[in-house]
Amino acid sequence: MASQVILLDEEGNVPINAHWAGPLLALGARLARQPTPDPGSRLVVALTVPIRDLAAALIATGWVLTRPVASQPAVDEVLGALEPGTPVRMVANSQLIADRFVGYEVVAGRPRVRVGNSGWMLDKVDMLMPAPGLASARFRRRGLSPAGSLVTSTGRAPTWIAAQVACGADVFLVGTKSWLACEMAIRPGLGDSGVGHNSFGEILRADDGTRPAWGSAILPAARFEEAVAPPEARLAVLDGSSAIGWLSSLRTDFAVAIIDRSAADDFAAESIIQLRSMGGTPVPLARLGWRPPAGVEALAFEAWR
Protein backbone atom coordinates (compact mmCIF):
# COMPACT_ATOMS: atom_id res chain seq x y z
CA MET A 1 0.00 0.00 0.00
CA ALA A 2 1.30 3.43 -0.98
CA SER A 3 3.11 5.47 1.68
CA GLN A 4 3.41 8.87 -0.06
CA VAL A 5 -0.19 9.98 -0.13
CA ILE A 6 -1.78 13.28 -1.09
CA LEU A 7 -5.27 14.51 -0.23
CA LEU A 8 -7.51 16.81 -2.27
CA ASP A 9 -10.84 18.26 -1.19
CA GLU A 10 -11.86 18.61 -4.84
CA GLU A 11 -10.26 17.34 -8.03
CA GLY A 12 -7.89 20.03 -9.32
CA ASN A 13 -7.26 21.75 -5.99
CA VAL A 14 -3.78 22.11 -4.57
CA PRO A 15 -2.89 18.71 -3.05
CA ILE A 16 -1.87 18.34 0.60
CA ASN A 17 0.99 15.98 1.37
CA ALA A 18 -0.25 13.63 4.09
CA HIS A 19 2.71 11.56 5.28
CA TRP A 20 0.61 10.12 8.11
CA ALA A 21 -2.04 8.76 5.70
CA GLY A 22 0.06 5.97 4.18
CA PRO A 23 0.48 4.00 7.42
CA LEU A 24 -3.27 4.18 8.13
CA LEU A 25 -4.01 2.83 4.66
CA ALA A 26 -1.41 0.15 5.33
CA LEU A 27 -3.13 -0.88 8.57
CA GLY A 28 -6.35 -1.63 6.70
CA ALA A 29 -4.36 -3.55 4.09
CA ARG A 30 -2.51 -5.59 6.72
CA LEU A 31 -5.77 -6.53 8.45
CA ALA A 32 -7.23 -7.62 5.11
CA ARG A 33 -4.35 -10.08 4.75
CA GLN A 34 -4.69 -11.57 8.23
CA PRO A 35 -6.01 -15.11 8.55
CA THR A 36 -9.56 -15.40 9.83
CA PRO A 37 -9.55 -15.62 13.66
CA ASP A 38 -10.94 -18.68 15.41
CA PRO A 39 -14.76 -18.69 15.64
CA GLY A 40 -14.68 -17.70 19.29
CA SER A 41 -12.19 -14.83 19.02
CA ARG A 42 -11.64 -11.56 17.15
CA LEU A 43 -8.72 -9.24 16.60
CA VAL A 44 -8.98 -5.71 18.01
CA VAL A 45 -6.58 -2.89 17.17
CA ALA A 46 -6.82 0.30 19.24
CA LEU A 47 -5.24 3.57 18.11
CA THR A 48 -4.85 6.94 19.74
CA VAL A 49 -4.43 9.80 17.26
CA PRO A 50 -3.82 13.55 17.68
CA ILE A 51 -7.05 14.16 15.74
CA ARG A 52 -9.17 11.51 14.10
CA ASP A 53 -10.07 13.28 10.84
CA LEU A 54 -9.96 10.80 7.89
CA ALA A 55 -8.41 8.02 10.01
CA ALA A 56 -11.45 5.72 9.73
CA ALA A 57 -11.83 6.37 5.99
CA LEU A 58 -8.15 5.64 5.34
CA ILE A 59 -8.19 2.36 7.28
CA ALA A 60 -11.37 1.21 5.54
CA THR A 61 -9.92 2.16 2.14
CA GLY A 62 -6.77 0.13 2.77
CA TRP A 63 -8.98 -2.84 3.63
CA VAL A 64 -11.19 -2.49 0.53
CA LEU A 65 -8.24 -2.11 -1.85
CA THR A 66 -6.69 -5.33 -0.53
CA ARG A 67 -9.65 -7.68 -0.17
CA PRO A 68 -10.09 -10.05 -3.13
CA VAL A 69 -12.60 -9.15 -5.84
CA ALA A 70 -14.75 -11.98 -7.17
CA SER A 71 -14.45 -12.52 -10.91
CA GLN A 72 -17.65 -12.21 -12.93
CA PRO A 73 -18.79 -14.64 -15.67
CA ALA A 74 -18.84 -13.58 -19.30
CA VAL A 75 -21.93 -11.69 -20.45
CA ASP A 76 -22.84 -14.48 -22.91
CA GLU A 77 -22.88 -17.02 -20.08
CA VAL A 78 -25.15 -14.86 -17.95
CA LEU A 79 -27.58 -14.20 -20.82
CA GLY A 80 -28.04 -17.92 -21.37
CA ALA A 81 -29.49 -18.38 -17.88
CA LEU A 82 -31.36 -15.09 -17.30
CA GLU A 83 -35.13 -15.08 -17.07
CA PRO A 84 -37.06 -11.96 -18.14
CA GLY A 85 -38.09 -9.87 -15.15
CA THR A 86 -35.00 -10.73 -13.12
CA PRO A 87 -33.33 -7.70 -11.48
CA VAL A 88 -29.81 -7.24 -12.85
CA ARG A 89 -26.78 -5.00 -12.53
CA MET A 90 -25.11 -4.10 -15.79
CA VAL A 91 -22.07 -2.03 -16.74
CA ALA A 92 -22.17 -0.32 -20.13
CA ASN A 93 -20.62 2.90 -21.42
CA SER A 94 -19.01 3.60 -18.02
CA GLN A 95 -22.39 3.44 -16.30
CA LEU A 96 -23.75 1.05 -13.69
CA ILE A 97 -27.37 0.28 -14.54
CA ALA A 98 -29.72 -1.55 -12.20
CA ASP A 99 -33.16 -2.58 -13.46
CA ARG A 100 -35.10 -5.62 -14.63
CA PHE A 101 -33.84 -7.76 -17.49
CA VAL A 102 -36.36 -7.55 -20.33
CA GLY A 103 -34.79 -9.73 -22.97
CA TYR A 104 -32.19 -10.41 -25.63
CA GLU A 105 -32.81 -9.76 -29.31
CA VAL A 106 -31.04 -9.32 -32.63
CA VAL A 107 -31.75 -6.08 -34.48
CA ALA A 108 -30.38 -5.65 -38.03
CA GLY A 109 -27.96 -8.47 -37.38
CA ARG A 110 -26.65 -6.96 -34.14
CA PRO A 111 -27.39 -8.54 -30.74
CA ARG A 112 -29.01 -6.22 -28.22
CA VAL A 113 -29.67 -6.54 -24.49
CA ARG A 114 -32.77 -4.86 -23.09
CA VAL A 115 -32.68 -3.77 -19.44
CA GLY A 116 -35.45 -1.58 -18.10
CA ASN A 117 -36.58 0.89 -20.75
CA SER A 118 -33.29 0.87 -22.66
CA GLY A 119 -31.60 -1.37 -25.17
CA TRP A 120 -27.83 -1.84 -25.32
CA MET A 121 -25.73 -3.36 -28.07
CA LEU A 122 -24.11 -6.48 -26.68
CA ASP A 123 -20.61 -5.33 -27.61
CA LYS A 124 -21.11 -2.25 -25.38
CA VAL A 125 -21.97 -4.32 -22.29
CA ASP A 126 -18.91 -4.89 -20.12
CA MET A 127 -20.59 -6.79 -17.32
CA LEU A 128 -24.00 -8.28 -16.56
CA MET A 129 -25.01 -10.08 -13.42
CA PRO A 130 -28.32 -11.18 -11.89
CA ALA A 131 -29.34 -9.37 -8.70
CA PRO A 132 -32.26 -11.35 -7.28
CA GLY A 133 -33.95 -9.54 -4.44
CA LEU A 134 -32.66 -6.09 -5.46
CA ALA A 135 -35.35 -3.62 -4.42
CA SER A 136 -36.89 -1.44 -7.13
CA ALA A 137 -35.89 1.63 -5.06
CA ARG A 138 -32.32 0.83 -6.12
CA PHE A 139 -33.10 0.71 -9.85
CA ARG A 140 -31.11 3.58 -11.35
CA ARG A 141 -28.01 4.54 -13.33
CA ARG A 142 -24.77 5.76 -11.84
CA GLY A 143 -21.69 6.96 -13.68
CA LEU A 144 -18.51 5.03 -12.92
CA SER A 145 -15.24 6.91 -12.52
CA PRO A 146 -12.08 5.37 -13.99
CA ALA A 147 -9.53 3.86 -11.66
CA GLY A 148 -7.45 6.62 -10.06
CA SER A 149 -3.90 6.78 -8.83
CA LEU A 150 -4.40 5.00 -5.51
CA VAL A 151 -6.37 2.16 -7.08
CA THR A 152 -3.79 1.82 -9.85
CA SER A 153 -0.88 1.81 -7.38
CA THR A 154 -2.34 -1.20 -5.58
CA GLY A 155 -2.72 -3.17 -8.81
CA ARG A 156 -6.51 -3.09 -8.63
CA ALA A 157 -7.19 -1.29 -11.92
CA PRO A 158 -7.99 -4.54 -13.84
CA THR A 159 -10.68 -5.46 -11.26
CA TRP A 160 -12.00 -1.91 -10.73
CA ILE A 161 -15.22 -2.43 -12.70
CA ALA A 162 -15.93 -5.77 -11.03
CA ALA A 163 -15.39 -4.14 -7.64
CA GLN A 164 -17.86 -1.37 -8.50
CA VAL A 165 -20.56 -3.94 -9.27
CA ALA A 166 -19.90 -6.18 -6.27
CA CYS A 167 -22.43 -5.89 -3.48
CA GLY A 168 -22.13 -6.34 0.29
CA ALA A 169 -20.78 -4.27 3.16
CA ASP A 170 -17.51 -6.05 3.91
CA VAL A 171 -16.54 -3.16 6.20
CA PHE A 172 -18.55 -0.61 8.14
CA LEU A 173 -17.66 2.63 9.89
CA VAL A 174 -19.34 3.81 13.08
CA GLY A 175 -19.12 7.46 14.13
CA THR A 176 -20.68 10.85 13.59
CA LYS A 177 -22.46 10.02 10.37
CA SER A 178 -22.55 13.55 8.95
CA TRP A 179 -18.77 13.96 9.48
CA LEU A 180 -17.94 10.62 7.92
CA ALA A 181 -20.24 11.36 4.99
CA CYS A 182 -18.42 14.65 4.37
CA GLU A 183 -15.08 12.86 4.41
CA MET A 184 -16.26 10.64 1.55
CA ALA A 185 -15.74 13.60 -0.84
CA ILE A 186 -12.00 13.82 -0.08
CA ARG A 187 -9.73 12.33 -2.76
CA PRO A 188 -6.65 10.38 -1.66
CA GLY A 189 -4.03 9.62 -4.26
CA LEU A 190 -0.44 9.68 -5.40
CA GLY A 191 1.02 12.95 -6.56
CA ASP A 192 3.28 11.71 -9.37
CA SER A 193 1.10 9.10 -11.05
CA GLY A 194 -0.22 11.23 -13.93
CA VAL A 195 -3.79 9.95 -13.46
CA GLY A 196 -6.78 11.21 -11.51
CA HIS A 197 -7.80 10.46 -7.96
CA ASN A 198 -10.88 8.61 -6.75
CA SER A 199 -12.74 9.90 -3.71
CA PHE A 200 -13.16 7.84 -0.57
CA GLY A 201 -16.81 7.59 -1.54
CA GLU A 202 -16.01 6.08 -4.94
CA ILE A 203 -13.73 3.49 -3.37
CA LEU A 204 -15.80 2.60 -0.29
CA ARG A 205 -19.27 2.89 -1.92
CA ALA A 206 -21.12 3.35 1.37
CA ASP A 207 -24.73 2.16 1.22
CA ASP A 208 -27.22 5.04 1.28
CA GLY A 209 -30.34 2.95 0.76
CA THR A 210 -30.60 3.79 -2.95
CA ARG A 211 -27.26 2.68 -4.45
CA PRO A 212 -27.57 -0.19 -6.93
CA ALA A 213 -24.34 -1.71 -5.51
CA TRP A 214 -22.41 -0.98 -2.35
CA GLY A 215 -19.27 -2.10 -0.54
CA SER A 216 -19.49 -0.58 2.95
CA ALA A 217 -21.82 1.09 5.42
CA ILE A 218 -21.66 4.16 7.65
CA LEU A 219 -23.59 3.84 10.90
CA PRO A 220 -24.38 6.53 13.49
CA ALA A 221 -22.68 5.96 16.83
CA ALA A 222 -25.32 7.88 18.77
CA ARG A 223 -28.20 5.64 17.67
CA PHE A 224 -26.89 2.22 18.63
CA GLU A 225 -30.34 0.71 19.25
CA GLU A 226 -31.56 1.63 15.75
CA ALA A 227 -28.40 0.89 13.75
CA VAL A 228 -27.69 -2.68 12.69
CA ALA A 229 -24.26 -3.93 11.70
CA PRO A 230 -24.24 -5.62 8.27
CA PRO A 231 -24.16 -9.38 8.89
CA GLU A 232 -21.60 -9.94 6.11
CA ALA A 233 -19.10 -7.41 7.50
CA ARG A 234 -15.68 -8.62 8.61
CA LEU A 235 -14.15 -5.30 9.73
CA ALA A 236 -15.66 -2.62 11.96
CA VAL A 237 -13.93 0.77 12.25
CA LEU A 238 -15.07 2.67 15.34
CA ASP A 239 -14.43 6.38 15.02
CA GLY A 240 -14.36 8.12 18.38
CA SER A 241 -15.60 7.65 21.92
CA SER A 242 -19.30 7.11 21.22
CA ALA A 243 -18.54 4.60 18.48
CA ILE A 244 -16.23 2.62 20.75
CA GLY A 245 -19.29 1.92 22.88
CA TRP A 246 -20.16 -0.66 20.20
CA LEU A 247 -16.97 -2.62 20.82
CA SER A 248 -18.20 -5.15 23.38
CA SER A 249 -21.25 -6.07 21.25
CA LEU A 250 -19.55 -6.52 17.88
CA ARG A 251 -18.99 -9.94 16.35
CA THR A 252 -16.85 -9.02 13.33
CA ASP A 253 -13.55 -10.81 12.76
CA PHE A 254 -11.64 -7.52 13.08
CA ALA A 255 -12.28 -4.20 14.79
CA VAL A 256 -10.28 -0.97 14.88
CA ALA A 257 -11.03 1.52 17.64
CA ILE A 258 -9.84 5.11 17.08
CA ILE A 259 -9.37 7.34 20.13
CA ASP A 260 -9.09 11.08 19.56
CA ARG A 261 -6.57 12.51 22.03
CA SER A 262 -7.89 16.03 21.43
CA ALA A 263 -11.14 15.05 23.17
CA ALA A 264 -11.07 14.94 26.98
CA ASP A 265 -12.93 11.65 27.50
CA ASP A 266 -11.65 8.56 29.30
CA PHE A 267 -14.60 6.34 28.37
CA ALA A 268 -13.09 5.02 25.15
CA ALA A 269 -9.73 4.06 26.65
CA GLU A 270 -11.40 2.47 29.68
CA SER A 271 -13.71 0.41 27.44
CA ILE A 272 -10.75 -0.96 25.50
CA ILE A 273 -8.69 -1.74 28.58
CA GLN A 274 -11.68 -3.48 30.17
CA LEU A 275 -12.22 -5.66 27.10
CA ARG A 276 -8.54 -6.51 26.95
CA SER A 277 -8.50 -7.47 30.64
CA MET A 278 -11.40 -9.92 30.15
CA GLY A 279 -9.33 -12.77 28.78
CA GLY A 280 -7.73 -10.74 26.00
CA THR A 281 -4.48 -12.03 24.51
CA PRO A 282 -1.92 -9.36 23.53
CA VAL A 283 -0.85 -9.41 19.87
CA PRO A 284 2.44 -7.74 18.92
CA LEU A 285 2.08 -5.26 16.09
CA ALA A 286 4.98 -7.02 14.40
CA ARG A 287 2.65 -9.97 13.82
CA LEU A 288 0.52 -7.68 11.70
CA GLY A 289 3.59 -6.43 9.86
CA TRP A 290 2.63 -2.86 10.74
CA ARG A 291 4.13 0.09 12.63
CA PRO A 292 2.16 3.19 13.67
CA PRO A 293 3.27 6.55 12.27
CA ALA A 294 4.71 9.28 14.47
CA GLY A 295 2.10 10.66 16.85
CA VAL A 296 -0.03 7.51 16.81
CA GLU A 297 -0.07 4.94 19.61
CA ALA A 298 -1.39 1.45 19.02
CA LEU A 299 -2.02 -1.88 20.69
CA ALA A 300 -3.59 -5.07 19.41
CA PHE A 301 -5.16 -8.02 21.18
CA GLU A 302 -7.44 -10.98 20.60
CA ALA A 303 -10.72 -10.91 22.51
CA TRP A 304 -13.74 -13.17 22.87
CA ARG A 305 -16.66 -12.60 20.52
Sequence and secondary structure as in RCSB ss.txt:
>XXXX:A:sequence
MASQVILLDEEGNVPINAHWAGPLLALGARLARQPTPDPGSRLVVALTVPIRDLAAALIATGWVLTRPVASQPAV
DEVLGALEPGTPVRMVANSQLIADRFVGYEVVAGRPRVRVGNSGWMLDKVDMLMPAPGLASARFRRRGLSPAGSL
VTSTGRAPTWIAAQVACGADVFLVGTKSWLACEMAIRPGLGDSGVGHNSFGEILRADDGTRPAWGSAILPAARFE
EAVAPPEARLAVLDGSSAIGWLSSLRTDFAVAIIDRSAADDFAAESIIQLRSMGGTPVPLARLGWRPPAGVEALA
FEAWR
>XXXX:A:secstr
  SSEEEESSTTS  EEETTHHHHHHHHHHHHTS    TTEEEEEEEEES  TTHHHHHHHHHHTTS       H
HHHHHH  TT EEEEEETTEEEEEEEEEEEEETTEEEEEETTEEEEGGGEEEEEE TT  GGG EEEE     HH
HHHTT GGGHHHHHH  S SEEEEE HHHHHHHTT EEE TTSSS    HHHHH B  SS SS SEEEEEGGGTT
T    TT  EEEEESHHHHTTGGG   SEEEEEEETTS   HHHHHHHHHHHTT EEE HHHHT    TT EEEE
EEEE 
